[in-house]
Amino acid sequence: MKFTKMHGCGNDYIYVDCTQEPLADPNGVALKVSDRHFGIGSDGLILICPSDRADFRMAMYNSDGSEGAMCGNGIRCVAKFCYDKGLTDKSSISVEAKGGMIKYLDLIVENNVVTKVKVDMGTPVVKAEAIPVVGLGSEVIGVPVQVGGQEWTMTCVSMGNPHAVVWCDDVSGLKIGDIGPQFESHPMFPDRVNTEFANVLDRQNIQMRVWERGAGETLACGTGACATAYAAYRNGLCDRKVTIHLLGGDLEIEVTDSSILMTGPATTVFEGEVIL
């Protein structure tokens, strides 16, 4: 299987062109290629597929083989892949994701290569049953919860996938490997959840670490950055435009009246062929 390894702020995936023919057993392939000792090594697998509703369709699989819904860092790399590989010559494209959601992307091109991508990530969803989160009311905005023997202030948002944003003064020293799984598999999240541990530095800057369902801690999460910026804005903690500082780099997020805009880098690491 021919592949391209790419990352957005260190959130790395294996990308495969499936515009001509599908890939058999993508769940199993994701599990194998994501292994950092016996495979290529990645946070998961993303397939670029044809779509009858958008320019392209992305199918995302986590490192544990489960199918994901949306990846903000991954979709930027999809745009770069399609442009750099000559699958499109347009600087503005649409990409369909799981469930039929369509995202619109503007490509920033330098010397015929995409360096950054701006994505309209759509309208954040805060209705609890749509995220889903149960037992905490119709919306979960600044709600205290007990997880891991500690009280956290939590805001839940869906950006096409579920997020729990909690505030943490010591993000760097957080034992995320202990607390992350307790949020991910908590009964209040029937579909599991991505958890963002965030510290508001000032009204334009937020430090964040993320525990992603099905992948563990990753160096960055685009949808998580959008959810965190929106949660901070809804709680009156930051302005509409904010920089999210992640372990793998920075993402620029803007909260508009109708959607969340995300701008960030997309990087090709290497290409190759793997024996499945």
N, C-alpha and C positions, 0 to 999 in steps of 0.2 A: 504494500500500500504506500503510495507516495503521499507525503505530508509536508506541511510547513508549520514550524513552531513559532508562535507569536506571543507577545504579552502586551498588556496595557497596565502600566504602573506595577509590573511584577506579577500580575494576575495572568498566569500563562496557560495556554491551551494548545492542543494539537488540532490543526485545521486541515480539512480534506475537501477537495473539490468533488462534489457529487452532482454537478450540474448535468453530467452526461449519463451516469449510472449510479444507482443507490449503493450504499455500503451494507453488507449483510451483518447482522448481529451487532449493531452499534453499541449496545449496552456492554457486551462482552469485550468489544474492541476498546471501549473507553477504560474499562477496568484494567486491561492489559497495558495499554500504551501509557497510562497515567502513572504507573508504578515508577518511582524515582530510582529504584535499584535494579529492577528487572525489565523495565520498559524504557520509554523515551523520557518520561518524567513531566508531569503537568498537573494542573488543577482539573483537567477534564478534556473532553473531545468536543469539537464543534464542526459540524458538517455544513457546507454551503450547497444549497439545493435550489432547484427551480421553483418558481411560485407563479400561480395564475392570478395573484392579487397584488403582488409587489415585484420589484426588480429581482429580488432574491429571497430565499427563505433560509433561516438558520435553525439547525437542530442542535441542542446543547445537552451534553451528558457529563455528569459529575464524575469525580475520580473513583467513587464507589460503584459506578455503573448506572446509577439512577438518572432518569431524565430530568433536566432542569427546565425552567420556564423562560427565564430571561437573564442575560448577563450584560451589564453595561460596558464593562471593559471588553468583553468578547465581541459585542456587536460593532464596536469601533474597529477592531481588528478584521472583522468580516468585510467592512467597507474598504479597508486598506488592501486586503487580499484581492477583492474583486477588481479594484482599480489597477493595482500594481501588476496583476496577472493578465490584464487586458480583457477581463470579462465584461467590463463596462468602460466607457470613456466619459461618463457623466460625473460632475463634481457634486451633484445632489442625487441621492438614491433613496429608495425605500426598501426596508427589510422586514419580512414577515417572521414572527416567532411563534412559539407554541400557543395554541389556543386561538390563532388567527390574529393576534395583536400585530399591528404594523407600526414600525418606528421610522422616522424620517431623519436622514443624516446629511450634513454638509461636510465635504471633504476639503481639508486644507492641504494643497499640493505645492511642493517645492521641488524643482528640477525633475518633474514628472513622477515624483514619489509622494505618497500620502504621509504626512508627518503627524498631523492631528486631525481629530474628527469631532464635530459638534453634533450632538444627538438630541432631538426632541424626545424625551423619555415619556411624554404623555402626562395625564392627570393622575396625581397620587390618590389612592383610595384609602379612606380612613374608616369606612363602615366595617365594623368588627366581623360580621358574618361573611363578608367578601374577602377578608384577608387570608385565612380566617383565624380569629381568636375568640375564645368562648369564656363566658362566666365573668366578664368585666364590664359589661354595659354595651351600648350600641356603638360607641367610639371609645378608643383607649388613648387619651391625650393627657400626658402627665399624671398617670395613675400609679400609686405605690403598689409594688408586688413583692412577695417574699420568694426568693429563689436562692438555693444554696445556703440557707441560714442567714441571709442578708436581705435588707430591704433596698429595693431599687425603684427609681422613678422611671416609668416606661411609657413610651409612645409607640403605637403600632401603625405601620403604614404598608400598603402594598404598592410596589412599582412593577406589577406583573408577577412578582413573587413576594412572599411575606417577610416583613422585617419588624424586629423589635429593637427600638433605639433606647438605650439606657445611658444615664449620665454617670460619669466616673472621673474622679479628680486625678487619680494616678493611672492613666492609661498605659504608660510604659511598664509599670511594675505589676500590672494585672496578671494573675495566673489564669490566662484565658483558656488554657487546656483543661482546667478544672471546672470553671463556671460555664464556659461555652456549651458543652454538651448538655448541661442541666437546663439551659434555656431551650436548646434545639429540640429536645425530646419532652419538654414539659407538657402535661395534659392540656393546658390551655391553648396549645397550638396543635390542632389535629393533623395538620399537614407538615409538621415540624416548622422551624423558623430560622432565618438568618438573623444573627444578633450583632448589633453595632454598639460598641462601648466607646462613648464619645466624651470629650472634654472641650467645652467652649472656651477658647483662649481669649477671644474678643469678638466683636460683632461681625468681623469679616473672616475669622479663622477658627477652624475646629480640628482638633486632633482626634483620630479615630482608629480603632482596630476592629476587625470583624471576624466572627466565627460563622462560617457558611454551612448550611445544612448539606450533608453529603460530601463535604470537602474538608472541613475543619478550618483552622485559621489560614487565611490567604493574605497575600501582601496588599491586596486592594479589592474593592468590590464597588463597581459603578452604580448599580441600583441601590446598594447600601449607602453610598455617599449621597445619592439623591434623597433617600429616605431620611438620612441624618440631617441634611440641610433643611428639608421640609419640616421635620420634627422640631428642630431648633427654632425655625421661623414661627411655627404654630404656637410654641411655648414662649414666644417673645424674647428669645435669647440671641438672635442674630438678625442681620439685615437680609434682604432678598438675594444679594450676591455674596457668596462665601467661598473660600478656598478650604477644601477638605484635605488635610495632611494625613496620608496613609503611610504604611511602612514602605510601600513601593514607589511612592511619589505623590504628586498633588493633582487634584481634580478641581476644575472650576465649575461651580454649580450656581444656577440662577433660578430662583422661584418666581414664576410669572403668575398672572391671574388665572391662566388656564393649563399650564404645564410646568414641567421641570426641564431645564436645559443643562446638558452636561458637555463640557469640553475637556478633552484630554488626549494624551499621546497614544499612538499605536505603533508597535515595533516588531519587525521580523527578526528572529533570532537565527534560525538556520532551517534548511530544507534537507530532506532525505527520503529514504525508502525503508520501511520496516517489514519484516517477515512476520505475518500473523500466525 
